[in-house]
Amino acid sequence: MAMTPQQVIDLVAAFEKNLAAFYKDLQLKPHLKPLEKICRFMEKHSDIHAEMIANYRSDAQIPELQVNPLATLHDRLKKNLKKELASTDDLNEVARKLSQAEEIIGLAYAKIAEHYADVSDTYRMIANKFNSLAEDERQHSDYIHQENEHLKPAGNS
C-alpha cells in the first residue's frame, strides 16, 4: 500500500499513541511491577513522540505541480511559431524564433526542476526528522537495557 507523507505521519503517530497505551497497560501487570519505571518512561516518551510526529504534518505539505500553464505555453508557442514561420522565408529569422522558443521551453523546464528541488527538500527534512526519532528509539533501547541491568540480582547476567 502506498501512502502520502501525511498518511505515513498519521500512521506512525497512531503507532506511537498505541505504544503509549501498551506501556500503560504493562504497568498494570503485577508480574511486571519491577519494570514499572521502564514502562512509565516508555509510555511518556511514546506520547511525546506521537505529538512530535503529528506536528510533522504541517512540514510535509507537498505542493502539486500545476501543469495547465505548461500546456498553455506549449500550445501558444506552437501556434505562434506556426503562424510566424509560415509568413517568412528568412532562414535567419526562422532560426531566431526557434531559438527563442527553445529558450522559453528551457525556462519552463527550469521551473519544473525548481518545483521538484523544493519537493526533495521537503522529503529530506521529513527524512531527517525520522532519523532523529530513530536515534531516540536506539537511546530508549539502551535505557531499557541499563535499567534492566539494575534489576538483576548480583551474579545473574
Secondary structure in CASP SS format (residue, H / E / C, confidence):
PFRMAT SS
TARGET T0000
AUTHOR 0000-0000-0000
METHOD secondary structure of the structure
MODEL  1
M C 1.00
A C 1.00
M C 1.00
T C 1.00
P H 1.00
Q H 1.00
Q H 1.00
V H 1.00
I H 1.00
D H 1.00
L H 1.00
V H 1.00
A H 1.00
A H 1.00
F H 1.00
E H 1.00
K H 1.00
N H 1.00
L H 1.00
A H 1.00
A H 1.00
F H 1.00
Y H 1.00
K H 1.00
D H 1.00
L H 1.00
Q C 1.00
L C 1.00
K C 1.00
P H 1.00
H H 1.00
L H 1.00
K H 1.00
P H 1.00
L H 1.00
E H 1.00
K H 1.00
I H 1.00
C H 1.00
R H 1.00
F H 1.00
M H 1.00
E H 1.00
K H 1.00
H H 1.00
S H 1.00
D H 1.00
I H 1.00
H H 1.00
A H 1.00
E H 1.00
M H 1.00
I H 1.00
A H 1.00
N H 1.00
Y H 1.00
R H 1.00
S H 1.00
D H 1.00
A H 1.00
Q C 1.00
I C 1.00
P C 1.00
E C 1.00
L C 1.00
Q C 1.00
V C 1.00
N H 1.00
P H 1.00
L H 1.00
A H 1.00
T H 1.00
L H 1.00
H H 1.00
D H 1.00
R H 1.00
L H 1.00
K H 1.00
K H 1.00
N H 1.00
L H 1.00
K H 1.00
K H 1.00
E H 1.00
L H 1.00
A H 1.00
S C 1.00
T C 1.00
D C 1.00
D C 1.00
L H 1.00
N H 1.00
E H 1.00
V H 1.00
A H 1.00
R H 1.00
K H 1.00
L H 1.00
S H 1.00
Q H 1.00
A H 1.00
E H 1.00
E H 1.00
I H 1.00
I H 1.00
G H 1.00
L H 1.00
A H 1.00
Y H 1.00
A H 1.00
K H 1.00
I H 1.00
A H 1.00
E H 1.00
H H 1.00
Y H 1.00
A H 1.00
D H 1.00
V H 1.00
S H 1.00
D H 1.00
T H 1.00
Y H 1.00
R H 1.00
M H 1.00
I H 1.00
A H 1.00
N H 1.00
K H 1.00
F H 1.00
N H 1.00
S H 1.00
L H 1.00
A H 1.00
E H 1.00
D H 1.00
E H 1.00
R H 1.00
Q H 1.00
H H 1.00
S H 1.00
D H 1.00
Y H 1.00
I H 1.00
H H 1.00
Q H 1.00
E H 1.00
N H 1.00
E H 1.00
H H 1.00
L H 1.00
K C 1.00
P C 1.00
A C 1.00
G C 1.00
N C 1.00
S C 1.00
END
